[in-house]
Amino acid sequence: MTAPTHRTASIRRATSESTVELELDLDGTGQSRIDTTVPFFNHMLTAFAKHSLTDLTVRASGDTDIDAHHTVEDVSIVLGQAIRQALGDKAGISRYGDALVPLDEALAQAVVDISGRPYLVHTGEPVGFEHHLIGGQFTGSLVRHTFEAIAFNGGLTVHVTVLGGRDPHHIAEAEYKAFARAFRQAKALDPLVVGVPSTKGAL
């Protein structure tokens, strides 16, 4: 019996602001080796890999002496590109995923459609969250920005809603974990699906 082929991608991106090398396997077990030089972002990407069952290796460096923004943005762009590449023609996928994830007092919901139509709806973060500095480098505004970059470069429709929360770390982590769990469902291969799950015949 032939072992199933894993859906993988490997991308390198270099700009005047950052260098990113990323490898992923959508059919992995959630193993990760993450070094973006932004500790809290490392933590979020590790959580994404673990809860989406995606093997992920990221090596990145950039002008974090100015701000973490460029490095986080460029890693997110490359992650989205790698997801799109690894998904291929999307034949046999479940396509949709939905997850509700708590972290202590925080609660977040994510819905993912591997639609080929990039779109992000992101709501519910408390007032002032976007200005909070998490872990000394990672501003709250980067949470939305990473989902935006992943969705637009991955061809995903993503809805993320914060339903409750007080601690910025908990809120952000609940969002990333909810996205990971929803993506895990959406990218999963469904033995009942024949071809591409769309009446158009393409995603």
VOPAGU-2260 file (C-alpha; in pm, 1 decimal, decimal comma):
REM VOPAGU-2260
SITE   aa  ch    i         X         Y         Z
SITE  MET   A    0       0,0       0,0       0,0
SITE  THR   A    1     144,1     336,8    -103,2
SITE  ALA   A    2     193,9     589,2     175,5
SITE  PRO   A    3       0,7     912,3     124,3
SITE  THR   A    4     196,7    1205,1     -12,4
SITE  HIS   A    5     233,6    1490,1     233,4
SITE  ARG   A    6     132,9    1840,9     130,7
SITE  THR   A    7     446,9    2045,5     183,4
SITE  ALA   A    8     601,3    2381,0      92,9
SITE  SER   A    9     933,4    2556,6     139,2
SITE  ILE   A   10     973,8    2930,5      78,9
SITE  ARG   A   11    1249,7    3185,1     131,1
SITE  ARG   A   12    1181,8    3559,6     123,5
SITE  ALA   A   13    1446,7    3829,0     161,5
SITE  THR   A   14    1389,7    4205,8     169,4
SITE  SER   A   15    1580,8    4503,2     304,0
SITE  GLU   A   16    1375,3    4462,6     624,3
SITE  SER   A   17    1383,8    4088,4     692,3
SITE  THR   A   18    1488,9    3741,5     581,8
SITE  VAL   A   19    1247,5    3452,2     623,6
SITE  GLU   A   20    1296,8    3080,2     559,9
SITE  LEU   A   21     988,5    2866,3     617,3
SITE  GLU   A   22     898,9    2501,7     566,7
SITE  LEU   A   23     565,7    2338,5     643,2
SITE  ASP   A   24     388,0    2006,8     614,7
SITE  LEU   A   25       9,8    2024,8     632,0
SITE  ASP   A   26      -5,8    1652,2     705,2
SITE  GLY   A   27     227,5    1660,2    1003,5
SITE  THR   A   28     178,4    1607,3    1375,0
SITE  GLY   A   29     228,6    1962,6    1500,8
SITE  GLN   A   30     606,2    1957,4    1541,3
SITE  SER   A   31     775,4    2297,5    1518,4
SITE  ARG   A   32    1109,8    2473,7    1523,5
SITE  ILE   A   33    1044,3    2846,7    1540,5
SITE  ASP   A   34    1292,6    3132,5    1564,6
SITE  THR   A   35    1162,8    3468,0    1446,7
SITE  THR   A   36    1365,8    3669,4    1703,7
SITE  VAL   A   37    1028,0    3790,6    1839,0
SITE  PRO   A   38     962,5    3568,6    2144,3
SITE  PHE   A   39     585,2    3614,6    2172,9
SITE  PHE   A   40     540,4    3551,6    1800,3
SITE  ASN   A   41     748,2    3234,3    1839,2
SITE  HIS   A   42     499,6    3131,1    2107,7
SITE  MET   A   43     199,5    3199,3    1881,2
SITE  LEU   A   44     346,1    3014,5    1581,6
SITE  THR   A   45     431,5    2718,3    1803,0
SITE  ALA   A   46      69,3    2712,7    1920,1
SITE  PHE   A   47     -52,1    2738,2    1559,8
SITE  ALA   A   48     160,3    2439,6    1456,1
SITE  LYS   A   49      59,1    2226,8    1754,6
SITE  HIS   A   50    -314,7    2289,0    1730,2
SITE  SER   A   51    -341,4    2277,9    1349,5
SITE  LEU   A   52    -129,6    1959,4    1325,8
SITE  THR   A   53     102,9    2137,3    1084,9
SITE  ASP   A   54     476,0    2070,3    1102,7
SITE  LEU   A   55     640,1    2411,4    1082,4
SITE  THR   A   56     997,3    2536,8    1068,1
SITE  VAL   A   57    1061,5    2910,9    1064,6
SITE  ARG   A   58    1393,2    3093,9    1070,1
SITE  ALA   A   59    1362,8    3470,1    1047,0
SITE  SER   A   60    1561,9    3781,0    1125,2
SITE  GLY   A   61    1495,4    4146,6    1063,4
SITE  ASP   A   62    1510,1    4504,4    1180,8
SITE  THR   A   63    1359,2    4437,0    1523,9
SITE  ASP   A   64    1581,8    4714,2    1658,4
SITE  ILE   A   65    1327,3    4944,0    1489,3
SITE  ASP   A   66    1009,5    4744,2    1549,8
SITE  ALA   A   67     887,1    4383,1    1539,7
SITE  HIS   A   68     634,4    4481,3    1271,4
SITE  HIS   A   69     835,7    4404,1     958,4
SITE  THR   A   70     957,8    4064,0    1074,4
SITE  VAL   A   71     614,0    3954,5    1197,2
SITE  GLU   A   72     448,4    4080,0     878,7
SITE  ASP   A   73     695,4    3908,4     646,6
SITE  VAL   A   74     677,7    3575,9     832,0
SITE  SER   A   75     297,2    3592,8     807,5
SITE  ILE   A   76     312,9    3667,6     434,1
SITE  VAL   A   77     539,7    3368,1     378,2
SITE  LEU   A   78     322,5    3143,1     597,0
SITE  GLY   A   79      20,2    3233,4     385,5
SITE  GLN   A   80     213,5    3171,4      63,2
SITE  ALA   A   81     332,2    2833,3     191,6
SITE  ILE   A   82     -21,3    2731,9     290,4
SITE  ARG   A   83    -148,1    2816,7     -57,8
SITE  GLN   A   84     139,6    2628,8    -220,4
SITE  ALA   A   85     100,4    2319,1      -1,3
SITE  LEU   A   86    -275,4    2299,8     -56,1
SITE  GLY   A   87    -221,0    2255,6    -429,4
SITE  ASP   A   88    -546,1    2207,8    -621,1
SITE  LYS   A   89    -734,0    2153,6    -288,5
SITE  ALA   A   90    -889,5    1828,9    -408,5
SITE  GLY   A   91   -1039,6    1622,0    -128,8
SITE  ILE   A   92   -1022,2    1883,0     145,8
SITE  SER   A   93   -1301,2    1949,2     394,3
SITE  ARG   A   94   -1272,4    2319,7     304,3
SITE  TYR   A   95   -1455,0    2461,4     609,6
SITE  GLY   A   96   -1351,3    2475,1     973,3
SITE  ASP   A   97   -1498,1    2629,9    1287,5
SITE  ALA   A   98   -1349,3    2642,2    1638,4
SITE  LEU   A   99   -1434,0    2801,3    1972,2
SITE  VAL   A  100   -1132,4    2815,2    2206,4
SITE  PRO   A  101   -1105,9    2941,6    2566,0
SITE  LEU   A  102    -793,2    3042,1    2754,0
SITE  ASP   A  103    -890,9    3108,7    3114,3
SITE  GLU   A  104   -1110,1    3421,0    3097,8
SITE  ALA   A  105   -1058,4    3473,5    2722,3
SITE  LEU   A  106   -1276,0    3315,8    2453,5
SITE  ALA   A  107   -1225,0    3335,3    2077,3
SITE  GLN   A  108   -1397,9    3187,4    1775,0
SITE  ALA   A  109   -1247,6    3135,0    1429,8
SITE  VAL   A  110   -1411,5    3018,9    1108,2
SITE  VAL   A  111   -1199,6    2930,4     805,3
SITE  ASP   A  112   -1301,7    2870,0     445,2
SITE  ILE   A  113   -1025,4    2759,2     208,0
SITE  SER   A  114   -1209,5    2946,0     -61,7
SITE  GLY   A  115    -940,1    3095,4    -282,3
SITE  ARG   A  116   -1102,6    3430,8    -201,2
SITE  PRO   A  117    -894,4    3624,1      51,9
SITE  TYR   A  118   -1104,0    3795,8     317,4
SITE  LEU   A  119   -1069,0    3875,3     685,5
SITE  VAL   A  120   -1335,2    3978,2     934,9
SITE  HIS   A  121   -1178,2    4043,0    1275,8
SITE  THR   A  122   -1383,6    4178,1    1563,4
SITE  GLY   A  123   -1426,9    4188,3    1938,9
SITE  GLU   A  124   -1085,8    4277,9    2077,6
SITE  PRO   A  125   -1128,1    4515,0    2374,6
SITE  VAL   A  126   -1064,2    4887,0    2332,0
SITE  GLY   A  127    -692,9    4961,3    2363,9
SITE  PHE   A  128    -583,9    4603,0    2293,8
SITE  GLU   A  129    -412,6    4712,1    1972,7
SITE  HIS   A  130    -178,0    4940,2    2170,6
SITE  HIS   A  131     -79,9    4686,7    2436,5
SITE  LEU   A  132     278,0    4558,2    2424,1
SITE  ILE   A  133     278,7    4182,0    2479,8
SITE  GLY   A  134     609,1    4027,6    2578,6
SITE  GLY   A  135     795,8    4353,9    2537,5
SITE  GLN   A  136     793,3    4362,8    2153,1
SITE  PHE   A  137     465,1    4236,0    2012,2
SITE  THR   A  138     193,5    4502,5    1989,5
SITE  GLY   A  139    -169,4    4389,2    2002,5
SITE  SER   A  140    -232,9    4535,7    1656,6
SITE  LEU   A  141      -7,8    4266,4    1509,8
SITE  VAL   A  142    -262,8    3995,7    1590,8
SITE  ARG   A  143    -505,5    4124,1    1329,8
SITE  HIS   A  144    -218,9    4204,2    1095,0
SITE  THR   A  145     -89,0    3846,2    1098,2
SITE  PHE   A  146    -433,1    3701,3    1024,6
SITE  GLU   A  147    -472,5    3952,6     743,1
SITE  ALA   A  148    -136,7    3858,1     585,5
SITE  ILE   A  149    -201,8    3484,3     618,9
SITE  ALA   A  150    -554,9    3510,5     477,3
SITE  PHE   A  151    -462,1    3730,3     182,1
SITE  ASN   A  152    -153,1    3531,2      84,5
SITE  GLY   A  153    -310,0    3192,8     156,0
SITE  GLY   A  154    -635,8    3252,1     -29,1
SITE  LEU   A  155    -841,5    3200,4     285,3
SITE  THR   A  156   -1164,4    3352,3     409,7
SITE  VAL   A  157   -1116,1    3398,3     784,9
SITE  HIS   A  158   -1353,0    3525,4    1052,8
SITE  VAL   A  159   -1203,8    3574,5    1400,1
SITE  THR   A  160   -1420,9    3699,3    1686,5
SITE  VAL   A  161   -1312,3    3768,2    2043,8
SITE  LEU   A  162   -1611,2    3686,4    2264,4
SITE  GLY   A  163   -1449,1    3775,3    2595,6
SITE  GLY   A  164   -1122,5    3837,5    2774,4
SITE  ARG   A  165    -920,0    4067,7    2994,7
SITE  ASP   A  166    -554,0    3965,1    2973,7
SITE  PRO   A  167    -395,4    4061,7    2637,3
SITE  HIS   A  168    -173,1    3752,1    2632,2
SITE  HIS   A  169    -473,9    3525,9    2686,7
SITE  ILE   A  170    -683,4    3705,3    2424,5
SITE  ALA   A  171    -413,4    3682,4    2158,2
SITE  GLU   A  172    -336,6    3319,3    2233,3
SITE  ALA   A  173    -703,6    3221,2    2224,0
SITE  GLU   A  174    -730,8    3386,6    1881,2
SITE  TYR   A  175    -429,7    3203,0    1737,0
SITE  LYS   A  176    -541,7    2868,9    1881,0
SITE  ALA   A  177    -896,0    2914,2    1749,7
SITE  PHE   A  178    -758,0    2994,4    1405,1
SITE  ALA   A  179    -530,5    2688,6    1423,6
SITE  ARG   A  180    -815,0    2454,6    1519,9
SITE  ALA   A  181   -1044,0    2590,1    1248,9
SITE  PHE   A  182    -767,6    2563,4     988,4
SITE  ARG   A  183    -699,1    2204,9    1100,8
SITE  GLN   A  184   -1058,0    2110,6    1016,7
SITE  ALA   A  185   -1060,1    2299,6     686,6
SITE  LYS   A  186    -735,5    2154,2     548,5
SITE  ALA   A  187    -820,1    1798,3     653,9
SITE  LEU   A  188    -866,9    1544,4     376,4
SITE  ASP   A  189   -1221,9    1406,2     373,0
SITE  PRO   A  190   -1252,5    1057,6     220,3
SITE  LEU   A  191   -1608,1    1137,0     114,1
SITE  VAL   A  192   -1505,4    1438,1     -94,5
SITE  VAL   A  193   -1442,3    1367,2    -461,2
SITE  GLY   A  194   -1238,7    1634,6    -636,2
SITE  VAL   A  195   -1262,3    1997,7    -532,3
SITE  PRO   A  196   -1542,6    2083,0    -284,0
SITE  SER   A  197   -1698,1    2360,5    -492,0
SITE  THR   A  198   -1982,4    2372,0    -743,3
SITE  LYS   A  199   -1747,7    2582,2    -961,1
SITE  GLY   A  200   -1495,7    2298,8    -978,1
SITE  ALA   A  201   -1212,5    2521,2    -852,4
SITE  LEU   A  202   -1108,2    2697,9    -533,6
